Amino acid sequence: MDKVRTLTLDDFNQTIDEAKVTEINIMSSDKIKLNQTLIVIETNKTTVELGSPSDGVVSKIHVNVGDSITQNTDLCSIETYNILEDVIEIANKNSESIETDLVIVGAGPAGYTAAFRAADLGIKTVLIDKYPELGGTCLNSGCIPSKFLLHIVSGVHNAQHLSDYGVKYDEPYVDLRKMMQAKDNVINTLNMGLKSLKTKRNIKFIQGKAKFLDVNTLSINTGEHNQKVKFSKAIIATGSVPRKIPTLDIEDSRIKYSEQALNIQYIPERMLVVGGGVIGLELASVYHGLGSKVSIIEASDTILGMFDNDMVDPLLTKYENCFESVLTNTVIDNVNVSSSILTVKLKQKSSYITEKYDSILVATGRVPNTHGLNLDAIHLNTDEFGFISVSRNYETSIDNIYAIGDVIGNPMLAHKGSYEGRIVAEVCAGARHGDDSNEPLLPFVVYTEPEIAWVGMTEKQKNDDIEVVKTSWSANGRALTQDSSYGLTKLLVNKHSGVIVGGGMVGPNVGEMLTELTLLIQRKITVQELAAIIHPHPTISETIGMCAEIYLKEAIEVINTV
Ligand SMILES: Cc1cc2nc3c(=O)[nH]c(=O)nc-3n(C[C@H](O)[C@H](O)[C@H](O)COP(=O)(O)OP(=O)(O)OC[C@H]3O[C@@H](n4cnc5c(N)ncnc54)[C@H](O)[C@@H]3O)c2cc1C
């Protein structure tokens, strides 16, 4: 049965030859009520408000303001509540408890991967999330929306930059409503895909907030009632939430965390980004690209402190040129909120600066999302920062309860969560996960412009057995054609065996090239083997092969010192 209803004028009991869309009052993923005005249209005689024929959730908007429509034009698609069959079916069993082999709390990349794999392994699985959509932070308010917006600002930047080559565009006009709708459409497409994969696997989904009653029972608050789920095994995959800092714990819509910052309602003139980590820098790039004057402050002495300095330097140079300021060793002393402006007193060691901003983005790290799970009731161990402590097989201190994803600690990355989801499902099916030697590498990408990508050992971690070889992109043909001669590629090599143990790149789109480095390092490839691989010309990937040739003193494009 088709669960989504696509509405035309017939569904609103309207018979009209032709009309124009004058207002769209909904966005994808909006929950809507019966009779709520969705779209306003104008005919040559009158204005008509199209009220929703049922409660539901908007899954797609097919028209834009200004479009001409006729009787059969698809206006929008909605999912009506009564089609969320599995949720309702469960809701109707209000008083009964459900019994299952496995319950998973949290439907982010860690949780839904675990659920899908467990179901494929024949385990009866119930998946719970407080939101109706699967995908968690990553899909709904993290990786995907941020990358969508970064893609847009990269387009703006590239268009502006073309003026250096004689092609000039007018200043961009930004229609935020359309941009947010397009972002929501991407999210929605992926949401629908996950929902369909879940349904085809016969996984029960319950929307509600879960808390443990004991080591075999969860209570789910669905908003209307409490549903009990009795389980043999449970996986906690509740993710993380932004860390709040006391000086900024103020109720004011101009003080935002990443989730609100990704739902852009207006472009602030001056914005302060608090935190020079990955999330802060990516969102700083988005707002700068849309026209805000951005300043970044960071409490420690460097931004992106986990990377080698030479990987971060090209980014810092660019930021120092285009942002108002990038201040390290700087914290917020206090904030004064008035209706017109946010006045911020910044502390740098013993001196103070006062600045005025229209908006503040707080990106000071993330903490485990265990609040409300009632972990005390089951005496489950957490570490000093509140992350759930687990073994190599993701077992917690309670035999039948496992934990994966952001909730077990750093690095908080979607691909780490989904890897753990796959493994833990196999553990629940009886497999053991082996020892550390089988552990795959975790690649890191910062999607700023330029991007930074790294895998394996860094120079900061190296010992005397490791040699570093680098090549700048200044002589790489492809880099020069796309104005990225500032880029850098670097490998860390074991002097004795020639095996590559770490590697990174900084420059546009290097995230897409990181898998070559990951493969080299994970498969313990030597510089000799790398030098024997032919890289296509002209590509930036030639710099990876070039590092091996430089290491072996065989490079053609440089003078080798013997
Ligand atoms: C702005 C931003 C950009 C990011 N970009 C990237 C990126 O480019 N690449 C990358 O790898 N990572 C990125 N991340 C990190 C990534 O989003 C997380 O690492 C990933 O989502 C963690 O997955 P998870 O399944 O552990 O948790 P989450 O995705 O947070 O999912 C947890 C789920 O649990 C649910 N939940 C919590 N408590 C309960 C409860 N009591 N009952 C029921 N449900 C509950 C939540 O509703 C949520 O859906 C980004 C994060 C942010 C904020």
The ligand as an ORCA input file, in Angstrom:
! r2SCAN-3c Opt
* xyz 0 1
  C      26.527     19.704     12.943
  C      27.100     18.308     12.959
  C      27.796     17.848     11.861
  C      28.321     16.558     11.860
  N      29.006     16.147     10.761
  C      29.529     14.897     10.736
  C      30.205     14.418      9.590
  O      30.350     15.115      8.592
  N      30.692     13.159      9.601
  C      30.556     12.348     10.708
  O      31.027     11.202     10.668
  N      29.912     12.779     11.807
  C      29.395     14.026     11.848
  N      28.717     14.448     12.953
  C      28.596     13.530     14.100
  C      27.486     12.501     13.857
  O      26.275     13.180     13.615
  C      27.349     11.595     15.062
  O      28.616     11.023     15.342
  C      26.354     10.484     14.813
  O      25.076     10.998     14.519
  C      26.254      9.590     16.050
  O      25.371      8.564     15.788
  P      24.594      7.828     16.969
  O      23.711      6.834     16.300
  O      25.535      7.387     17.998
  O      23.710      8.955     17.663
  P      22.640      9.982     17.068
  O      22.779     10.148     15.621
  O      22.730     11.193     17.928
  O      21.256      9.252     17.311
  C      20.779      9.031     18.603
  C      19.278      8.872     18.537
  O      18.813      8.474     19.827
  C      17.557      9.081     20.088
  N      17.358      9.092     21.536
  C      18.136      9.667     22.482
  N      17.638      9.413     23.722
  C      16.515      8.657     23.545
  C      15.571      8.079     24.437
  N      15.680      8.208     25.768
  N      14.552      7.382     23.909
  C      14.414      7.245     22.555
  N      15.290      7.768     21.671
  C      16.327      8.460     22.164
  C      17.719     10.467     19.480
  O      16.449     11.020     19.178
  C      18.542     10.174     18.223
  O      17.724      9.981     17.094
  C      28.150     15.718     12.983
  C      27.427     16.174     14.092
  C      26.903     17.448     14.082
  C      26.123     17.916     15.280
*
